[in-house]
Amino acid sequence: VKTANDIERQVDCRLFARIPRERKKRGRHRKDAILVTSLKTSFAYKEAIKKLRNRIENSAEKHGYRTFMITSSIENEGKSSIAVNLALSLSQNRHKVLIIDADLRKPSLHKIFQIKTDRHINQYLGGKQSWESQIDYLEKQNLFVLCAKQDLENSEKLIQDRLAELIKEAKQEFDFVIIDTSPAYGINEPLIINEWVDASL
């Protein structure tokens, strides 16, 4: 797949947006996350995310879509960056947005947002807490974030047991629910979650 036409012809998918490659800028001790809220992020990248947001908003209005799963084929293709920036762009456009880290194998939202928190989705999936009590609200970004804790052994079982109910309930509370999942190649969780959301990207 090398062109936009290849996507529709070979993959049988609709192309929502082309996101240009954006290299992470090295901060003082580490590489900073690529965020549309950062002055370091290029205009071209921000505009591409805005175009994606507009397409999502149009689909939501036309079809009633509220819940979106973001995945990739393999690791390190930028799915979490897309999920985070889509959520940020939607919140900037005055939507109430929840972003969920459903990649229990390699969670990343807490790192991207630099959140030090004891709250995580695993508490809800394990039946210990309500999902609402595990949300972190980022006031500066006006964004609700549900982080995850790594659990390689039980990730599929945890996702299968209670996530569907969370998505159903969150859909009533938020304008948009963005779910960052594991890469789809060789992993069952994205295939499971795909059955519970309005659309997958």
N, C-alpha and C positions, 0 to 999 in steps of 0.2 A: 504494500500500500504506500504509494508515493504522492498521489494527487487527490484532490477532493473528489474527482470522478471515480477514482479507484474505490473509495470508501462506499459510495452508493452502489457501485457495480459488483464489487467483490465481497463486501461485508454486509450488505443489505441493511445499512444504518443511515440515519439522517445526520448530516453534519451540522452541528449547532454553531460552532465557532472554531477558528484556528488560533491557537495560543502560541505566540512566539516563544522561542527558548530564551529564558532569562537566567543569567548566571547569578548565583548567590554571592553577595558582597561579604567579604571577610571583615567581621567586627574586631573588637579588641581581643577576644579569646576564642571566637568561633565564627562560623558562617551564619549571617543573619538570615532569617526566613524571608521569602519573597512575599511581600504584602502590598496590596493596593493602597493601604493607608500610609505607606512609607514614601518619603521623598526620594529615596534611592532607587525606587522601582521605575522603570522606563515608562514613558507615555504610551508606547505601542502596546506594552503588556496590559496596562490599565484599561486601554481602549478595547482590547480583545476580551477582557473579563467583563467589561460593561456590555459589549455586544452579546456575550453569552447570557448575562443577566437579563437583557431585554428579551432574548428568545425564550428564556425560562418564564419570565413574567407573561409573555404572550401565550405560551402553552398553558400556564396556570389559569389564565383568564378564559381561554377557549375550551379547555378540557376539564377544568377544575382540579388540575394537578397541584398538590401541596407537598408531597414527600418525594425526595430525589436521592437516589443512591449514586455515589461516585466511586468507580472502580478503575482498574487498569488491567492490562494483560499480565505484566510482570512488575517486579519491584522497581522503584526509582524512575518511574515515568512521570511523576509530578501529580498524582491523583490527590494527595492531601493538600498540596498547594492550591490546586484548582478548587477543591471543596471549601477550603478556608476562604479563599478570595471571592468565590461566588457568594458565600454566606455574608462576608463583609460588605460586598457590593449591594446585596439585597437589603441589608440593615441600613446602609447609607441612603437607600431609597425609601426609607420609612416603613419597612416591613418588620414585623416581629419574627425573628429567626432563631431557631435552635439548630446547632450543629452537634452531631453525635459521633464520637469516635467508636466505631464498631469493628475496628481492626485490633482485636485482642492479641493477635500474634505480634504486632509491631505498632503499638499505639504511638501517635505523634502529636496530637493536638496540644497536650500540656507543654511540649517542647516548643512548638511553633508560637504559642501565645505566652510562653514563659510563665506558666501557672504552677505555683507550688500549692498543691491541694491534697487533702485526704479524701475528697469526694471523687467517686468514679462509678461508672455504669455497672461494674462488677458487683457492687453492693446490692443493686436492684436485681440484676440477673441471678444472683445467688439467693434471692428472697429475703435479704436482710434489711433493706431500706426501700422507701418509695423512690421512684426515679426523680421526682420533683426535688427531693431533698439533696440530691447529688449534683445538681446543676450549679455551675459557677456563672455569675453574671458579670460581664466585662462592661462596666459603665461607660468607659471612654469610647468603645466601639459599638455600644448598644447591642450587644450580642450575648446570647445564652449558649453556654458550652457545657457539654456532657463528656468529660474525659474518660479514659479507660486505663486500666492497669493490665500489664502484660500477663497473659495466662496461656501458655502454649499448649498445655495438656488438655484443658477443658473448654477451649474457645468455641468449638462447634456446638457442644452440648449447651453451653451457656446462652449462645445466640439463639439456638433452636427453641429453648424452653420459654422465654419470656419477652423477647424483643418485639414480636408481632404486636403484643398488647401495648407496649410502650409507644410504638409508632402510631397505632390507632388512637391512643389517648392524646399524644402530642399533636396530632393533626387537628384536634379540636381546640388546642390552646395557642397554636402558632400559625402565622401566615405561611411560613415555609419551614420544612424540616429537611436538613441536609445531612446525609449519612455517609461518612467516610468508611469504606470497607477495605478488606484485604484485597490484594490482587487476585484476579479470577483464575489464573492458570494453576490448575492442580489443587485448588482449595474450594471446599464446598460452601463456606459461609456466604459469599456473594450470590451464589445460585439460590440459596435459601432466602436471603433478604430480598432478592429480586421479586419474589412472589408477593411481598408485603408492601411494596412501594408503588407510587403512581408511575414513576419513570426511572430508568437507569441511564446514566451517562458513563 
